[in-house]
Amino acid sequence: MTKVKNIITGVLLSLPLLMIAEGIRENRQLDTESIIITSNRVNGQPIKIAQLSDLQFPRIRVNQTQLLNELDKEKPDVLFLTGDTIDRTETVETTNFFNFLNELTTRYPTYVVNGNHEETNPDYVLWKQKIKESDAIYLENNVTHLSIHDTSFNIVGLSNQQTALSNQDMTKINPNIETLILAHHPELFHEYLNSFNQPLAIFSGHAHGGQWRFPGTDGLLAPDQGILPKLTSGLYIKNDSHLIVSRGLANSTFPIRLNNYPHLIFTTIQQA
């Protein structure tokens, strides 16, 4: 009996170490996901979008060369960076994020919105300045237009926790083309739908996949969604609008993922 108790005790004591080791391993892996959505406003050739979210420099552990190689293999038409490019603790003057961003923008048109970590970083103003000086397109509660393969889109970028545009900016949305929204917070899905007239897709991050993903759940815990969150990974559809949620490429303060590899999404929009 004592031997059995010792074995059980040994197993219980080793579990935390095994979980930590697995979390460290998973942080350095990369999971790619392909999502296809359709639209009758696509004119011929499909459009491929790569979504990178929650890079959170310097916490990212995925090899950056591997990321770039995966992008080069897939050859997306455009990149969306959906917030938390840096951690709130990062020093903007010395971060490697802008070197990585330059690698992206030399390859692909790149659109960027902020998240909660940029806004709470003491160097937020400097971060914005450096983003605007880069070759990325920074969207801060405004609208731009993008044409790819003879198909045009409204591209809306919402800052951290914003769910709507000013009346003036709303008039810039062309109702005859599809609208794509970059917005960091997936838990605000319904608010986005209330503000915009049936956007084709909303691209979000923030939830970190629910951190620990157990069978039958969408994760254990996510920021602003609490315990057993519902919007943490992949595709969700409501009223023909698509919410696409990245599990992110790095962790925040809590360093361990389980069953939850860093996540790079490729979304193809093709003719219905």
N, C-alpha and C positions, 0 to 999 in steps of 0.2 A: 504493500500500500504506500509506503514511504517513497519507493522508487517511482511509482505512478505520479504521486504528488510532485516529486522533483521534476519529472518530465513535463508535467503541465505547467509548473512554475517557470521552467526554462523556456517553454514555448511562448508563454504570455510575456515574459520579459524580453524575448527576442522580437516580438511583433512590432513594437515601435521602431526598432532599428531597421527591420526589413521594410517598413513603410517609408522611412526616411530615405533608405537606399533606392527604393523604387521611385520615389518622388524625384530624387536627384537624377536618376536615369531618364525618366520621362521628360524632364525639363529640357533635355538635349536632343529629343527626337523631333520629328516633323510629320504631321498628318496633313495630307492634302485632300480636299473634298471638291467634287465637281457638281455644280447645281445647274439645271437647265430651266429657264422660264421662257414663256412664249408671249408674243405680242403681234397683233395684226398691223402694227405700225412699223415693223421692221421691213426694210426694203431690200430683200435678198440676203446678202451675206450675214451670218451671225456675228454678234459682238461679244468678245470675251473680256470680262472684268476680273482682275486680281484684287483681292481684299486683304490688306495687312492691318491688324489691329493690336493694340496693347503691346507694342514693342517694348515699352518701358525701360529704355536704356537707363542705367547700365545693367538691369536685371536680366535681360535677355540672355539665354544660354544656348539657343539654337545657333548653329554655325551660320554666320552671315553669308559665306560663300555658297553654302548649301542652299540657302534661301534664293540667292541670285541665280544659281544654276537651275533651280526648279522653275523660277520665273522665265528664264531664257528657254527652257524646254517647252513650256506651255505657250509662250509668245502671246501674252494678253495684249489687247488693244489699248488698255488704260488701267491705271492702278488707283485704288481708293485706299487712303490711310484714314481709318475711322477712330482716331483719338488715342490718347495716352501714348504718344510717341516716346515720351520720356517719363521717368518716375518723378514724383514731386520732390524727391531728395537729390535729384541729379543737378550738377552744375552746368548750366547752359553754355558757358564760355568754353568748356573743355569736353563736352559730351561728344561721343563718336557718332551720335545719331545723324548729324548733318553731313558727315562723310558718307554714311550709308545712304542718306537721302540723295546725295549727289549721284551715287551709283544708280539709284532708281530713275532719277529724272533724265540721265543721259540715255536711258534705254526706252522709257515709256512716258507718255503724258501722265502726270501724277497729281491727284487732288488730295488735299489734306483738310481735316477739321480737328478741332481740339477736343480734349476730354477733361475729366475732373483732375487728372494729375498735372496737366499743363497749367490749368487755372489756379491750382493751389501751390504751384512751384514759386518760390520767391523771385525767380528770374523770368516770370511769365511774359513781361513786356519785352525782354530781350529775346525770348523764344519767338514771339510773334515777329519781331523785327528781322530775325535771321530767316524765318520761314518766308517772309515776304521778299527777302533779298535772294532767295534760292530760285531755282527754275520750277518749283512746284506751284500749283494753283491753290492758294489758301482761301477757303470759303468760311466766312464768319457771318452767319445769318444773312446770306444773300444768294443770288441765283446767277448762274452762267449757263451758256449753251455749248453743247458738244455735238459735233457731227463725225460719225464714223461709218465708213462703207455706205454712204448715201442715206444713213438714218440719223436723225437728230434727236437730242434729248435735252430736257431741262435738267440741270444738275443743281440741286439745292444742298447747301451746307449749313448745318445748324450747330451752333456752339453748345458747349456743355449744358445739358438740361433744358435747352430751349426747344420749344415744340412748334413754333410758328414764325412767320416773317412779318415784317411791317406791311401795312396796306400798300405802300409804294412798291415794295419789292414783290409782293404778290402779283402785281400787275405785269411783272416781267416774265411770269410763267406763261408760256405759249400753250394754250389748251389743246392744240392740234397735234402735239407730240408727247411722248411719254416723259414722265418725271421720275428721276432717280434722286433719292435723298441720302446724304451721309449724316448720320446722327449717332452719337456714341452710346446712347442709353436705350437698350431694347425694351425695358419695362415701360417705356412711354409710347409703345406701339399704337395704342388706341388714341392717344392725344395727337400723334402725327396724322392718323387717319382722319381725325376730326378737323384738322387744320388744312389739309390738302385734299384736293379732289381726286381720289383714287390713284395715288402714286403707284407706278408699276412695282417699284422696289425700294426698300429702306435698308441701308447697310449699317450695322451696329456691332459693338463689341461689349466691353465693360464687365460682362458677367463671368469671365474666366471659366466658362464651361461648367459653372457650379462647383468648381474646385475638385471635389471628390465625386466621381460619377459611379453610382451603384446601379446594377441592373434594375430596370423599371422606373428609373428616375431621370430627371434632367439635371442632376447634380444635387449636392447636399446644401450648399450655401452660396449665394451670389449677392454682390453689392446692390442695395436698393430693392432686392427681391426677397431677401431673407432666406429662411429655411425651405428646402424643397422648391426651388425656383422653377418657373415654367418656360422661360425664354432664354436659353443659354447656348444653343448650338445648332447651326444649320438653318433649315428653311421652315418658316411658319407662314400660313396663308389665311387672310381674312378679307372677304369681299373683293377678291381678285387682286388684292395688294399683297406683296411678298415681303416678309421680314427675313433678312439674312443675317444671322448672328455668328460672328467669329468667336471661338473660344480663346482667341488671343495667342500671341507668340511668346509671351513672358508672363511671369507672375508679378503680383504686387508684393506687399509686405509679407503675406503668408506664402512661404516658399515651396510648398509641396503639392503637386498634382497627383491624383490617382485615377487610372483609367481615363486619362484626359490629356492626350498629347497636344503640344502647341499646334496651331491650326491655321492653315493657309487655304483660303477658299477661292475657287475659280467659278464665276457665274457666267454662263453663256445665255445671252438673250437672242432667241431665234424666231423666225417667222412662224406665226400660228398656223 
